[in-house]
Amino acid sequence: MPDSTNPVPVLSRIASNASCLHQALRALPAERDASALAAHITDAQDLADIALRLFLTRSRQTSQPSPTDLLLLHRVAQIAKTAQDAAAELTAALARAVENQRR
């Protein structure tokens, strides 16, 4: 379990995972393989889950957050939203890919 008082390693891992996911998405062929999309949706959802858990842990640890704490919480919330948005876009692409395969 990571040290909950130091979010930097978790944020670094989230950023690294997000970068790998972004590179994988850019490398996908135009026809968008449905199974690859499903795997990437899972990855994006996992990233969002990690960020949300970190947000929850950090917000519970500080009864009176400092400006630095608030900036960190804001950044973690942005990461969670971005990962959720990516999962939603990938889900839409998956639906289109499946529809195209049906035709």
Buried (B, 14 or more C-beta within 10 A) or exposed (E): EEEEEEBEEBBEBBEEBBEEBEEEBEEBEEEBBBEBBBBBBEBBBBBBEBBBEBBEBBBEEEEEBEEEBEEBBEBBBEBBEBBBEBBEEBBEBBEEBEEEEEE
